[in-house]
Amino acid sequence: MTTETLAPFDPLADAIAAVDGWPEAVEPVRALAALPEPEPAASVATRDILIIDYSGDLEKVWATMILASTSAAMGVRTRVFVTFWGLQVFVKDSKRITGENWMQKMMSAMQRPGISHRKLSKMNFFGMGPWMMGRLAKQYGVASPKELLEAAQMLGVEFIPCQMTMDMFGLKPEDMIEGMGEPAGAATVIGLLIENSTPLFI
Amino acid sequence: MAVLEITQQIDARGLSCPMPIVKTAQAVKVLPSGAAIEVLATDAGSVKDMAAWCRTTGHTLVDQTSDGAVYRFVIVLK
């Protein structure tokens, strides 16, 4: 009868080895230490920015305008796809009632369109919140969403309206502010995302 | 080192983020490569923002001073 020496019984070590392979202790440490500092002089290879502006809330519109104008200021090609509540922001401030049928008209009556008539998602208090926000912004030299929109347009930000939302809310091209891009759809957004755009959904 | 001739001064004092960057970007659009600009700002965030803007756009931040209230940046355009 032959006897064999039993292998040491260590199921935990076997399980780790089965998943990861045995870790090599030296290499990763050396690789970490050798991580190069980012080179300050080399210019950054930039990707395009695509902001999807879904919300019509004052604070989110503000964020959209700040990021869009800054990204264009940094020389990055910037597009903003405006859809659903976000589309109401780009209706002319002077428009009061938009739409063709009574439901579309009632929707615009309940929430006045235009960038100067945005409501806060919190602490709106029948317009008291946005009014105070506007006062504070002026006091601290913060540009209003409207000023930022004008700056963004001057710096070449493209605002692309969503065709489906325009149809559903009964919005016509003449209802929208000057300088809007051609209406487009979801496939345009996905196309841009898989090509070369960094997405931001606001 | 030769004394830099400032082509244009951009006064962004009293303006909050992101207007110092936005105003600067608007101003440099019409300026030629190699021109030097001076930006004045009171926004404390502009110290980091100007550096980031220069890094992304490729312009060179050659001087940066502050008297405690006003930040002054000198940038040579790419």
HADDOCK unambig.tbl for C-alpha pairs under 7 A between the chains (distance, minus, plus):
assign (segid A and resid 40 and name CA) (segid B and resid 55 and name CA) 6.96 0.50 0.50
assign (segid A and resid 43 and name CA) (segid B and resid 55 and name CA) 6.46 0.50 0.50
assign (segid A and resid 43 and name CA) (segid B and resid 56 and name CA) 6.24 0.50 0.50
assign (segid A and resid 43 and name CA) (segid B and resid 58 and name CA) 5.45 0.50 0.50
assign (segid A and resid 44 and name CA) (segid B and resid 56 and name CA) 5.63 0.50 0.50
assign (segid A and resid 66 and name CA) (segid B and resid 18 and name CA) 6.40 0.50 0.50
assign (segid A and resid 69 and name CA) (segid B and resid 22 and name CA) 6.68 0.50 0.50
assign (segid A and resid 70 and name CA) (segid B and resid 18 and name CA) 6.34 0.50 0.50
assign (segid A and resid 70 and name CA) (segid B and resid 21 and name CA) 6.95 0.50 0.50
assign (segid A and resid 70 and name CA) (segid B and resid 22 and name CA) 6.16 0.50 0.50
assign (segid A and resid 73 and name CA) (segid B and resid 21 and name CA) 6.70 0.50 0.50
assign (segid A and resid 73 and name CA) (segid B and resid 22 and name CA) 5.44 0.50 0.50
assign (segid A and resid 73 and name CA) (segid B and resid 25 and name CA) 5.08 0.50 0.50
assign (segid A and resid 74 and name CA) (segid B and resid 53 and name CA) 5.78 0.50 0.50
assign (segid A and resid 74 and name CA) (segid B and resid 56 and name CA) 6.34 0.50 0.50
assign (segid A and resid 74 and name CA) (segid B and resid 57 and name CA) 5.83 0.50 0.50
assign (segid A and resid 75 and name CA) (segid B and resid 57 and name CA) 6.07 0.50 0.50
assign (segid A and resid 140 and name CA) (segid B and resid 16 and name CA) 6.88 0.50 0.50
assign (segid A and resid 141 and name CA) (segid B and resid 14 and name CA) 5.65 0.50 0.50
assign (segid A and resid 141 and name CA) (segid B and resid 15 and name CA) 4.61 0.50 0.50
assign (segid A and resid 141 and name CA) (segid B and resid 16 and name CA) 5.19 0.50 0.50
assign (segid A and resid 142 and name CA) (segid B and resid 15 and name CA) 6.32 0.50 0.50
assign (segid A and resid 142 and name CA) (segid B and resid 16 and name CA) 4.90 0.50 0.50
assign (segid A and resid 142 and name CA) (segid B and resid 17 and name CA) 6.92 0.50 0.50
assign (segid A and resid 155 and name CA) (segid B and resid 26 and name CA) 6.82 0.50 0.50
